[in-house]
């Protein structure tokens, strides 16, 4: 067998030399010119082949290697001399040899000019690489017929495909585990071009049904009441480059082709859709690729939580009402006892003071319990004004003096000489600092020290409340402002409270645009609470001091008390009688109307929750009578929500007080009204 000539790809001059042999051509000069041209073409071809990035191999009909360029030799790690004359299968992966034989046979048979496939080659060191191999032919070199193989290394492409496949597999596992439907929607054709089985299950769409379109989804699947919002959300996402489509809506429980059309939301379920919009070079939307999930269980849980929260708020409101009702006569009775035994040294007077203190404490606990609910649900509105903070701090400290003295705790307050102005609700901000000082006192031993310091820069001010008490353990620091969280409290639980004062502090400070933080070196090392607030760039106008309230009632003024709680009515009646009023009581609306007609009171103190007509209905009826326009009507109720206060204002109630109300406010209001009335209402 003749040994194949290897000049085709390796660059020898065999072909050129044969053309220069004497006697072959009669026109030697012309032949030399043609030979020179062929040599130039051969040289160019050899250079291009040698420098090609792809492997180029010449094989004969039996699959022997006739020649190979440098790129192929580098791929498989062999020298050309090691490859020439060997069987091509020596560098083909065993699993792909049948595939190569099929490509060669297809071209050799003359059915096609070339054929290609993905083939693995085995290098000299045993590693294999992926290639895209193209077989074409026939080619002839040195009287030998052969085929040309173009071998492109696609190792990186296969690695990328492998990684992409693994990523897709993980994504499918994740979406299946999460129960997510996956889809791709063609915006231009309004057709869902791909979706997984889970999406069909969520939408109630069977694979045998007609292809889904957005129009069909809206018309047949999206719940009718939610269709317009769905379209608006999708339109907004399509029209704004960079926007994502994210929407939560109801769909018919029957799905596509379902029969639910009753309009009953119970015949629906909830879905959440998140999608990314693909766009063409001009920014126009082309595809929406997204996922959707059945969130019915989540929405039901949310509704259950909202319902439970609503029931809790209703319960707390009713609880406060029921607790405040008995507190009112207890507090009134305590004042009555002190008035009947005016000697401060007497045991009866001391007992009255003790009852008053404890009723005030219980009243504060009830108020805090409702306060944290109102603030957390957003049912509180700040009445803000420009306030000088140093003055507010000193006013907040003043009512705490007796408490601190009783515990023999020293107290200092350090404020700047220049005024510090903030835009705040005076009552609520005072409540913040009172709570912080009370908390510091509560967790500081008798004889301890508490310091309040105010400092400010150009934009913000900080108020710090520091004590040398029991401190805050590190594990408790992140939860100090959570509701119902307390530090260590002794078994006696003296003045321990409910653990909601600091929660109220944080929420009120946040409503003022501020923040609050706590630090403590650890147990037994004290703690520091710091409130940060934005400064106001304005100062307050000078306000005239309030007029002092006189302490005695006008003699003989007529006051009607309407309350179905006999103890509350009688104790308040006794208190007002001792103060010089004429007092009558009524237990319901019918009795109140009868007394008003026959007795003509100047002041009516009215409960809201009554057995026949409520206080609002009674007020509406009274205000409809011309002779009742000037009568002072004061609501004294266990209901203290903002809704009740607003209803009272609308129907014509002049003042709304929550039980147990401060008696000085009630008495001062009655006093002022009676002094304005004519003698007709006095005797």
C-alpha positions as CSV (number, residue, x, y, z in Angstrom):
1,X,0.0,0.0,0.0
2,X,1.3,3.4,-1.0
3,X,2.1,5.6,2.0
4,X,-0.1,8.8,1.9
5,X,1.6,12.1,1.1
6,X,1.4,14.4,4.0
7,X,2.0,17.6,2.0
8,X,-1.6,18.7,2.0
9,X,-1.6,20.4,5.4
10,X,2.0,20.3,6.6
11,X,3.5,22.6,3.9
12,X,6.1,20.5,1.7
13,X,6.9,21.5,-1.9
14,X,6.3,18.0,-3.4
15,X,3.6,19.3,-5.8
16,X,5.8,22.3,-6.9
17,X,8.9,20.1,-7.4
18,X,7.0,17.7,-9.7
19,X,6.1,20.5,-12.0
20,X,9.7,21.4,-12.7
21,X,10.8,18.0,-14.0
22,X,12.2,18.4,-17.6
23,X,10.2,17.1,-20.7
24,X,6.8,17.4,-19.1
25,X,5.7,20.6,-20.8
26,X,6.7,22.0,-24.2
27,X,6.3,25.7,-23.0
28,X,8.7,25.7,-20.0
29,X,8.4,29.4,-19.4
30,X,4.7,29.4,-19.2
31,X,4.8,26.3,-17.1
32,X,7.1,28.0,-14.6
33,X,4.7,31.0,-14.3
34,X,1.8,28.7,-13.6
35,X,3.9,26.7,-11.2
36,X,4.9,29.9,-9.4
37,X,1.2,30.9,-9.1
38,X,0.3,27.5,-7.7
39,X,3.1,27.7,-5.2
40,X,1.8,31.1,-4.0
41,X,-1.7,29.8,-3.6
42,X,-0.4,26.7,-1.8
43,X,1.7,28.9,0.5
44,X,-1.3,31.1,1.3
45,X,-3.5,28.0,1.9
46,X,-0.9,26.3,4.0
47,X,-0.5,29.5,6.1
48,X,-4.2,29.9,6.6
49,X,-4.7,26.3,7.5
50,X,-1.8,26.2,9.9
51,X,-3.0,29.3,11.7
52,X,-6.7,28.3,11.7
53,X,-8.4,28.3,15.2
54,X,-10.4,25.2,14.2
55,X,-8.9,21.7,13.7
56,X,-8.7,20.5,10.1
57,X,-8.2,16.8,9.4
58,X,-7.8,14.9,6.1
59,X,-8.8,11.2,6.2
60,X,-9.2,8.5,3.6
61,X,-12.2,6.4,2.9
62,X,-11.2,3.9,5.5
63,X,-10.9,6.6,8.2
64,X,-7.1,6.8,8.3
65,X,-5.6,10.2,9.1
66,X,-3.8,11.5,6.0
67,X,-3.0,14.9,7.5
68,X,-4.0,17.3,10.4
69,X,-3.2,21.0,11.1
70,X,-1.6,22.4,14.2
71,X,-4.9,23.4,15.9
72,X,-6.2,19.8,15.8
73,X,-2.9,18.4,17.0
74,X,-3.0,20.8,19.9
75,X,-6.6,19.8,20.7
76,X,-5.7,16.1,21.1
77,X,-2.1,16.6,22.4
78,X,-0.3,14.6,19.7
79,X,2.5,15.5,17.3
80,X,1.6,15.3,13.6
81,X,4.0,12.3,13.1
82,X,2.1,10.4,15.8
83,X,-1.2,10.9,14.1
84,X,-0.5,10.5,10.4
85,X,-1.4,7.0,9.2
86,X,-3.4,6.1,12.3
87,X,-7.0,5.2,12.6
88,X,-9.2,8.3,13.4
89,X,-11.1,6.1,15.9
90,X,-7.9,6.3,18.1
91,X,-8.8,9.8,19.1
92,X,-12.6,9.4,19.1
93,X,-14.5,8.7,22.3
94,X,-15.7,5.1,22.2
95,X,-19.4,6.2,22.7
96,X,-19.2,8.5,19.6
97,X,-17.4,6.2,17.1
98,X,-20.7,5.0,15.6
99,X,-21.7,8.6,15.2
100,X,-18.5,9.4,13.3
101,X,-18.9,6.4,11.1
102,X,-22.4,7.5,10.2
103,X,-21.2,11.0,9.2
104,X,-18.4,9.5,7.0
105,X,-20.7,7.0,5.4
106,X,-23.3,9.7,4.7
107,X,-20.8,11.8,2.8
108,X,-19.0,8.9,1.1
109,X,-22.3,7.6,-0.3
110,X,-22.8,10.9,-2.2
111,X,-26.2,11.5,-0.7
112,X,-25.1,14.7,1.0
113,X,-22.1,17.0,0.4
114,X,-21.4,17.4,4.2
115,X,-22.6,16.3,7.6
116,X,-22.0,17.4,11.1
117,X,-22.5,16.4,14.7
118,X,-21.3,16.9,18.3
119,X,-18.4,14.5,18.8
120,X,-16.1,13.9,21.7
121,X,-12.4,13.5,21.1
122,X,-9.9,11.8,23.5
123,X,-6.6,13.5,24.0
124,X,-3.3,11.9,24.6
125,X,-3.6,12.4,28.4
126,X,-7.0,10.6,28.4
127,X,-9.1,13.8,28.8
128,X,-11.9,14.3,26.3
129,X,-13.2,17.4,24.7
130,X,-16.5,18.3,23.0
131,X,-16.4,19.3,19.4
132,X,-18.7,20.2,16.6
133,X,-17.3,18.1,13.7
134,X,-18.2,18.8,10.0
135,X,-17.3,16.1,7.4
136,X,-17.2,17.1,3.8
137,X,-15.6,15.7,0.6
138,X,-14.3,14.3,-1.5
139,X,-10.7,15.7,-1.5
140,X,-7.7,14.3,-3.4
141,X,-4.1,14.5,-2.4
142,X,-1.3,12.6,-4.1
143,X,-3.8,10.4,-6.0
144,X,-5.5,9.5,-2.7
145,X,-9.3,10.2,-2.2
146,X,-10.2,11.6,1.2
147,X,-12.6,13.5,3.3
148,X,-12.0,16.8,5.2
149,X,-13.1,17.1,8.9
150,X,-13.5,20.6,10.4
151,X,-13.3,20.2,14.2
152,X,-14.5,23.1,16.4
153,X,-13.8,23.0,20.1
154,X,-17.1,23.5,22.0
155,X,-16.0,22.5,25.4
156,X,-16.9,25.9,26.9
157,X,-20.3,25.9,25.1
158,X,-21.1,22.4,26.5
159,X,-19.9,23.5,30.0
160,X,-22.3,26.5,29.7
161,X,-25.1,24.2,28.5
162,X,-24.4,21.9,31.4
163,X,-24.5,24.7,33.9
164,X,-27.6,26.1,32.4
165,X,-29.2,22.7,32.5
166,X,-28.4,22.3,36.1
167,X,-29.7,25.8,36.8
168,X,-32.9,25.1,35.0
169,X,-33.2,21.8,36.9
170,X,-32.7,23.5,40.2
171,X,-35.2,26.2,39.2
172,X,-37.8,23.6,38.3
173,X,-37.2,21.8,41.6
174,X,-37.6,25.1,43.5
175,X,-40.7,26.2,41.6
176,X,-42.3,22.7,42.1
177,X,-41.4,22.8,45.8
178,X,-42.9,26.3,46.2
179,X,-45.9,25.4,44.1
180,X,-45.2,28.2,41.6
181,X,-46.7,28.4,38.1
182,X,-44.2,29.5,35.5
183,X,-45.2,31.1,32.2
184,X,-44.1,33.2,29.2
185,X,-46.5,35.5,27.4
186,X,-46.0,37.0,24.0
187,X,-47.2,40.6,24.2
188,X,-47.5,41.1,20.5
189,X,-49.6,38.0,19.8
190,X,-51.4,38.0,23.2
191,X,-50.6,34.3,23.6
192,X,-49.1,32.3,26.4
193,X,-46.3,30.5,24.6
194,X,-45.2,28.3,27.5
195,X,-46.4,27.3,30.9
196,X,-45.8,24.5,33.4
197,X,-48.3,22.1,34.8
198,X,-48.6,23.9,38.1
199,X,-49.8,27.1,36.3
200,X,-52.5,25.1,34.6
201,X,-53.6,23.6,37.9
202,X,-53.8,27.0,39.6
203,X,-55.8,28.6,36.8
204,X,-58.0,25.5,36.3
205,X,-56.8,25.2,32.8
206,X,-56.4,21.8,31.2
207,X,-53.7,21.1,28.7
208,X,-56.2,19.9,26.1
209,X,-58.1,23.2,26.1
210,X,-57.4,26.1,23.7
211,X,-54.2,28.1,24.2
212,X,-54.4,30.7,26.8
213,X,-54.3,34.4,26.0
214,X,-54.4,37.4,28.3
215,X,-57.8,38.4,27.0
216,X,-59.1,34.9,27.9
217,X,-57.5,35.1,31.3
218,X,-59.2,38.4,32.1
219,X,-62.6,37.3,30.7
220,X,-62.8,33.8,32.0
221,X,-60.4,33.4,34.9
222,X,-59.8,36.7,36.8
223,X,-62.6,37.5,39.2
224,X,-64.9,40.1,37.6
225,X,-64.5,42.7,40.4
226,X,-60.7,42.5,40.1
227,X,-60.4,42.5,36.3
228,X,-60.1,46.3,35.9
229,X,-57.3,46.5,38.5
230,X,-55.5,43.6,36.9
231,X,-55.6,45.4,33.5
232,X,-54.4,48.7,35.0
233,X,-51.5,47.1,36.8
234,X,-50.4,45.3,33.6
235,X,-50.8,48.4,31.5
236,X,-48.6,50.4,33.9
237,X,-45.9,47.8,33.9
238,X,-45.9,47.6,30.0
239,X,-45.8,51.3,29.6
240,X,-42.9,52.0,32.0
241,X,-39.5,50.6,31.0
242,X,-37.8,49.0,34.0
243,X,-41.1,48.3,35.8
244,X,-42.0,44.8,37.0
245,X,-45.5,43.4,36.9
246,X,-46.6,42.5,40.4
247,X,-50.3,42.0,41.2
248,X,-52.5,40.1,43.6
249,X,-56.0,39.4,42.6
250,X,-58.8,36.9,42.9
251,X,-59.7,34.3,40.2
252,X,-62.7,32.2,39.8
253,X,-62.5,28.9,41.7
254,X,-63.8,27.1,38.6
255,X,-60.9,28.4,36.5
256,X,-61.0,28.7,32.8
257,X,-64.3,27.5,31.5
258,X,-65.6,27.3,35.1
259,X,-69.2,27.9,36.0
260,X,-68.7,30.2,38.9
261,X,-70.4,33.5,38.0
262,X,-72.4,34.2,41.1
263,X,-70.3,37.2,42.2
264,X,-69.8,35.5,45.6
265,X,-66.2,36.0,46.7
266,X,-66.4,32.7,48.5
267,X,-66.3,31.1,45.0
268,X,-62.9,32.5,44.3
269,X,-59.3,32.0,45.2
270,X,-56.3,34.4,45.4
271,X,-53.2,34.4,43.2
272,X,-50.1,36.6,43.2
273,X,-48.2,37.2,39.9
274,X,-44.6,38.5,39.6
275,X,-43.2,39.1,36.1
276,X,-40.3,40.6,34.3
277,X,-40.9,42.3,30.9
278,X,-38.5,41.8,28.1
279,X,-38.2,44.6,25.5
280,X,-36.9,45.1,22.0
281,X,-34.1,47.6,21.2
282,X,-36.6,50.4,21.0
283,X,-37.9,49.7,24.5
284,X,-41.2,48.2,23.3
285,X,-42.5,45.2,25.4
286,X,-42.2,41.8,23.7
287,X,-42.5,39.1,26.3
288,X,-43.6,38.8,29.9
289,X,-41.8,36.0,31.8
290,X,-43.2,35.4,35.3
291,X,-44.4,33.2,38.0
292,X,-47.7,33.0,39.9
293,X,-48.7,31.4,43.1
294,X,-51.9,30.4,44.8
295,X,-52.0,32.6,47.9
296,X,-55.5,31.8,49.0
297,X,-54.3,30.3,52.3
298,X,-52.1,33.3,53.0
299,X,-55.0,35.7,52.3
300,X,-57.3,33.7,54.5
301,X,-54.7,33.8,57.2
302,X,-54.4,37.6,56.8
303,X,-58.1,38.0,57.0
304,X,-58.2,35.7,60.1
305,X,-55.5,37.9,61.7
306,X,-57.4,41.1,60.9
307,X,-60.6,39.6,62.2
308,X,-58.8,38.4,65.4
309,X,-57.2,41.9,65.8
310,X,-60.6,43.5,65.4
311,X,-62.1,41.2,67.9
312,X,-59.2,41.9,70.3
313,X,-59.7,45.7,69.9
314,X,-63.4,45.3,70.5
315,X,-62.7,43.2,73.6
316,X,-60.2,45.7,74.9
317,X,-62.7,48.5,74.3
318,X,-65.4,46.7,76.2
319,X,-63.0,45.6,78.9
320,X,-62.0,49.2,79.4
321,X,-65.6,50.3,79.6
322,X,-66.4,47.6,82.1
323,X,-63.4,48.5,84.2
324,X,-63.9,52.2,84.0
325,X,-67.5,52.1,85.1
326,X,-66.7,50.8,88.6
327,X,-63.6,53.0,88.8
328,X,-65.8,56.1,88.5
329,X,-67.8,55.6,91.8
330,X,-64.7,54.4,93.6
331,X,-62.8,57.5,92.8
332,X,-65.8,59.7,93.5
333,X,-66.3,57.9,96.8
334,X,-62.6,58.4,97.7
335,X,-62.9,62.2,97.2
336,X,-66.2,62.2,99.1
337,X,-64.4,60.4,102.1
338,X,-61.7,63.1,102.0
339,X,-64.3,65.9,102.0
340,X,-66.2,64.4,104.9
341,X,-63.0,63.9,106.9
342,X,-61.0,67.0,106.0
343,X,-58.4,66.5,108.7
344,X,-55.3,65.2,106.9
345,X,-54.1,63.5,110.0
346,X,-57.3,61.3,110.4
347,X,-57.3,57.7,109.4
348,X,-60.5,58.2,107.3
349,X,-58.9,60.9,105.3
350,X,-55.7,58.8,104.7
351,X,-57.9,55.9,103.7
352,X,-59.6,58.1,101.1
353,X,-56.3,59.2,99.7
354,X,-55.1,55.6,99.5
355,X,-58.3,54.6,97.6
356,X,-57.8,57.6,95.2
357,X,-54.1,56.7,94.5
358,X,-55.0,53.1,93.7
359,X,-57.9,54.0,91.5
360,X,-55.7,56.4,89.6
361,X,-53.1,53.6,89.2
362,X,-55.7,51.2,87.9
363,X,-57.1,53.9,85.6
364,X,-53.6,54.5,84.2
365,X,-53.2,50.8,83.5
366,X,-56.5,50.7,81.6
367,X,-55.5,53.8,79.6
368,X,-52.1,52.3,78.7
369,X,-53.7,49.1,77.5
370,X,-56.0,51.0,75.1
371,X,-53.3,53.4,74.2
372,X,-50.9,50.8,72.7
373,X,-53.8,49.4,70.6
374,X,-54.8,52.8,69.3
375,X,-51.3,53.7,68.4
376,X,-50.5,50.4,66.7
377,X,-53.6,50.5,64.6
378,X,-53.0,54.2,63.6
379,X,-56.1,55.4,65.5
380,X,-54.4,58.4,67.0
381,X,-53.9,61.8,65.6
382,X,-51.3,64.2,66.9
383,X,-52.2,67.8,67.8
384,X,-48.9,69.4,67.0
385,X,-47.6,72.9,67.7
386,X,-44.3,74.6,68.2
387,X,-43.1,73.6,71.7
388,X,-40.1,74.6,73.8
389,X,-38.6,71.3,74.8
390,X,-36.8,72.4,78.0
391,X,-40.1,73.7,79.4
392,X,-41.9,70.6,78.4
393,X,-39.3,68.4,80.1
394,X,-39.6,70.3,83.4
395,X,-43.4,70.0,83.2
396,X,-43.1,66.3,82.6
397,X,-40.8,65.9,85.6
398,X,-42.9,67.9,88.0
399,X,-45.7,65.2,88.6
400,X,-43.0,62.6,89.1
401,X,-41.5,64.4,92.0
402,X,-43.7,62.7,94.7
403,X,-42.9,59.3,93.2
404,X,-39.1,59.9,93.3
405,X,-39.3,61.4,96.8
406,X,-41.2,58.4,98.1
407,X,-38.3,56.2,96.8
408,X,-35.6,58.5,98.0
409,X,-34.2,58.7,94.5
410,X,-32.2,61.8,93.6
411,X,-33.0,63.5,90.3
412,X,-31.2,66.1,88.1
413,X,-32.2,67.7,84.8
414,X,-29.7,69.5,82.5
415,X,-31.1,71.7,79.7
416,X,-29.4,74.3,77.5
417,X,-29.7,78.0,78.3
418,X,-31.1,78.7,74.8
419,X,-34.6,77.5,74.0
420,X,-34.9,74.2,72.0
421,X,-38.0,74.3,69.7
422,X,-39.7,71.1,68.4
423,X,-43.0,70.6,66.4
424,X,-44.8,68.2,68.7
425,X,-48.0,67.2,70.4
426,X,-47.4,68.6,74.0
427,X,-49.6,66.0,75.7
428,X,-48.1,63.0,73.8
429,X,-44.5,64.1,74.1
430,X,-45.0,64.7,77.8
431,X,-46.3,61.2,78.0
432,X,-43.1,59.9,76.4
433,X,-40.8,61.5,79.0
434,X,-43.1,60.7,81.9
435,X,-43.0,57.0,80.8
436,X,-39.2,57.0,80.5
437,X,-38.7,58.6,83.9
438,X,-41.3,56.3,85.5
439,X,-39.5,53.3,83.9
440,X,-36.1,54.5,85.2
441,X,-37.5,54.9,88.7
442,X,-39.2,51.5,88.6
443,X,-36.0,49.7,87.8
444,X,-33.7,51.8,90.1
445,X,-33.4,50.9,93.8
446,X,-34.4,53.2,96.6
447,X,-31.7,55.8,97.0
448,X,-30.6,55.6,93.3
449,X,-30.1,58.5,90.9
450,X,-31.8,59.5,87.7
451,X,-30.6,62.2,85.3
452,X,-32.3,63.8,82.3
453,X,-30.1,65.7,79.8
454,X,-31.1,67.7,76.7
455,X,-28.6,68.5,73.9
456,X,-29.1,69.8,70.4
457,X,-27.1,70.4,67.2
458,X,-28.3,72.3,64.1
459,X,-30.9,69.8,63.0
460,X,-31.8,67.5,65.8
461,X,-32.0,67.3,69.6
462,X,-31.6,64.4,72.0
463,X,-33.1,63.8,75.4
464,X,-31.3,61.1,77.5
465,X,-32.8,59.5,80.6
466,X,-30.0,57.8,82.6
467,X,-30.3,55.8,85.8
468,X,-27.9,53.7,87.9
469,X,-30.4,50.9,88.4
470,X,-30.5,47.3,87.5
471,X,-29.7,47.8,83.9
472,X,-30.8,45.8,80.8
473,X,-29.3,42.3,80.1
474,X,-27.8,42.0,76.6
475,X,-30.4,39.4,75.5
476,X,-33.2,41.8,76.4
477,X,-31.9,44.9,74.7
478,X,-33.3,44.1,71.2
479,X,-36.8,43.6,72.7
480,X,-37.0,46.4,75.2
481,X,-39.6,48.3,73.1
482,X,-41.7,45.3,72.3
483,X,-45.2,45.2,73.9
484,X,-45.5,43.2,77.2
485,X,-41.7,42.8,77.6
486,X,-40.3,43.5,81.0
487,X,-37.0,43.2,82.8
488,X,-36.6,41.3,86.0
489,X,-39.4,42.1,88.4
490,X,-39.5,41.0,92.0
491,X,-42.1,38.6,93.2
492,X,-43.9,41.5,94.9
493,X,-44.3,43.2,91.4
494,X,-44.6,46.6,93.1
495,X,-45.7,49.1,90.4
496,X,-44.5,46.6,87.8
497,X,-47.1,47.6,85.2
498,X,-48.0,45.8,82.1
499,X,-44.8,46.1,80.1
500,X,-46.3,48.4,77.4
501,X,-45.0,51.8,78.5
502,X,-41.8,51.6,76.4
503,X,-43.8,50.3,73.4
504,X,-46.0,53.4,73.6
505,X,-42.8,55.6,73.9
506,X,-41.3,54.2,70.7
507,X,-44.6,54.5,68.7
508,X,-45.2,58.1,69.9
509,X,-41.7,59.1,69.1
510,X,-41.9,57.5,65.7
511,X,-45.1,59.5,65.0
512,X,-43.1,62.7,65.8
513,X,-40.5,61.7,63.1
514,X,-38.0,60.7,65.8
515,X,-36.3,57.6,67.1
516,X,-35.5,56.1,70.5
517,X,-32.7,53.8,71.5
518,X,-31.4,52.1,74.7
519,X,-28.0,51.2,75.9
520,X,-26.8,49.4,79.0
521,X,-23.4,48.1,80.1
522,X,-25.2,45.1,81.5
523,X,-27.1,43.9,84.6
524,X,-26.7,46.1,87.6
525,X,-24.9,48.8,85.6
526,X,-27.9,51.1,84.9
527,X,-29.3,52.1,81.5
528,X,-29.7,55.1,79.2
529,X,-32.7,55.8,77.0
530,X,-32.1,58.4,74.2
531,X,-35.0,60.1,72.3
532,X,-33.9,61.9,69.1
533,X,-36.3,64.5,67.6
534,X,-36.0,66.9,64.6
535,X,-35.8,70.5,65.5
536,X,-38.3,73.1,64.4
537,X,-36.9,76.0,62.5
538,X,-39.6,78.2,64.0
539,X,-40.2,79.4,67.6
540,X,-43.6,79.6,69.2
541,X,-45.6,82.7,69.7
542,X,-46.0,84.0,73.2
543,X,-49.1,82.6,74.8
544,X,-51.0,84.2,77.7
545,X,-51.1,82.0,80.8
546,X,-54.3,80.2,81.5
547,X,-56.8,81.7,83.8
548,X,-56.9,79.9,87.2
549,X,-60.0,77.8,87.9
550,X,-61.9,78.7,90.9
551,X,-62.4,75.9,93.4
552,X,-66.0,76.4,94.5
553,X,-69.4,75.8,92.7
554,X,-72.1,78.4,92.4
555,X,-74.7,77.9,95.1
556,X,-77.8,75.8,94.3
557,X,-77.0,75.0,90.6
558,X,-79.1,72.2,89.2
559,X,-77.2,69.2,87.9
560,X,-78.8,66.1,86.4
561,X,-76.7,62.9,86.4
562,X,-77.9,60.2,84.0
563,X,-76.2,56.8,84.6
564,X,-77.5,53.3,84.9
565,X,-74.7,52.5,87.3
566,X,-76.4,53.4,90.6
567,X,-73.1,53.5,92.6
568,X,-71.5,55.9,90.0
569,X,-74.5,58.2,90.0
570,X,-74.9,58.3,93.7
571,X,-71.3,58.8,94.5
572,X,-71.0,61.7,92.0
573,X,-74.3,63.2,93.3
574,X,-73.0,63.2,96.9
575,X,-69.7,64.8,95.8
576,X,-71.5,67.6,93.8
577,X,-74.1,68.1,96.7
578,X,-71.3,68.6,99.2
579,X,-69.9,71.2,96.7
580,X,-73.1,73.1,96.8
581,X,-75.1,71.8,93.8
582,X,-78.7,70.6,93.6
583,X,-78.5,67.2,92.1
584,X,-81.0,64.6,90.8
585,X,-80.2,61.3,89.1
586,X,-81.8,59.3,86.3
587,X,-81.1,55.7,85.4
588,X,-82.2,55.7,81.7
589,X,-83.4,57.9,78.9
590,X,-87.0,58.0,79.8
591,X,-86.3,59.1,83.4
592,X,-83.9,61.7,82.1
593,X,-86.6,63.2,79.7
594,X,-89.1,63.3,82.6
595,X,-86.7,65.1,84.9
596,X,-85.7,67.6,82.3
597,X,-89.3,68.6,81.7
598,X,-90.2,69.0,85.3
599,X,-86.9,70.3,86.8
600,X,-85.0,72.1,84.0
601,X,-81.3,71.4,84.9
602,X,-78.5,73.7,83.9
603,X,-76.0,70.9,83.5
604,X,-76.5,67.3,82.4
605,X,-73.7,64.7,83.2
606,X,-74.6,61.9,80.8
607,X,-73.4,58.3,80.5
608,X,-73.2,56.9,76.9
609,X,-74.1,53.3,77.4
610,X,-77.7,53.3,78.8
611,X,-80.3,50.5,78.7
612,X,-83.0,52.1,76.5
613,X,-81.5,55.1,74.6
614,X,-77.8,55.7,74.4
615,X,-76.3,59.1,75.3
616,X,-76.0,60.2,71.7
617,X,-79.8,59.6,71.1
618,X,-80.7,61.4,74.3
619,X,-78.6,64.4,73.3
620,X,-80.1,64.6,69.8
621,X,-83.6,64.7,71.3
622,X,-82.7,67.3,73.9
623,X,-80.9,69.6,71.4
624,X,-84.0,69.5,69.2
625,X,-85.8,71.5,71.9
626,X,-85.3,75.3,72.0
627,X,-85.1,75.5,75.8
628,X,-82.2,73.0,75.8
629,X,-79.8,74.9,73.5
630,X,-78.0,76.6,76.4
631,X,-77.8,73.5,78.7
632,X,-74.3,72.2,79.3
633,X,-74.1,68.5,78.4
634,X,-71.1,66.6,79.6
635,X,-70.5,63.0,78.5
636,X,-69.0,60.8,81.3
637,X,-68.4,57.4,79.8
638,X,-66.3,54.3,80.0
639,X,-66.0,54.4,76.2
640,X,-62.9,56.5,75.3
641,X,-62.3,55.9,71.6
642,X,-61.8,58.8,69.1
643,X,-64.9,57.6,67.2
644,X,-67.1,58.1,70.3
645,X,-65.6,61.6,71.0
646,X,-66.3,62.6,67.4
647,X,-69.9,61.3,67.5
648,X,-70.4,63.3,70.7
649,X,-69.2,66.5,69.1
650,X,-71.6,65.9,66.1
651,X,-74.7,65.4,68.2
652,X,-74.1,68.4,70.4
653,X,-72.3,67.2,73.5
654,X,-70.2,70.0,74.9
655,X,-67.5,68.0,76.7
656,X,-66.5,64.3,76.6
657,X,-64.7,62.8,79.6
658,X,-63.6,59.3,80.1
659,X,-64.3,57.5,83.4
660,X,-62.9,57.9,85.9
661,X,-62.6,61.6,84.9
662,X,-60.4,64.1,86.9
663,X,-63.0,65.7,89.2
664,X,-61.3,69.1,89.1
665,X,-62.0,69.3,85.3
666,X,-65.6,68.1,85.8
667,X,-66.2,70.5,88.7
668,X,-64.5,73.5,87.0
669,X,-66.7,73.0,83.9
670,X,-69.9,72.8,85.9
671,X,-68.8,75.8,88.0
672,X,-68.2,77.9,84.9
673,X,-71.6,77.0,83.4
674,X,-73.6,77.6,86.6
675,X,-72.1,81.0,87.1
676,X,-73.4,82.0,83.6
677,X,-76.9,80.7,84.2
678,X,-79.9,82.7,85.4
679,X,-81.5,82.0,88.8
680,X,-84.2,79.9,87.1
681,X,-81.8,77.0,87.0
682,X,-80.6,77.4,90.5
683,X,-83.7,77.1,92.8
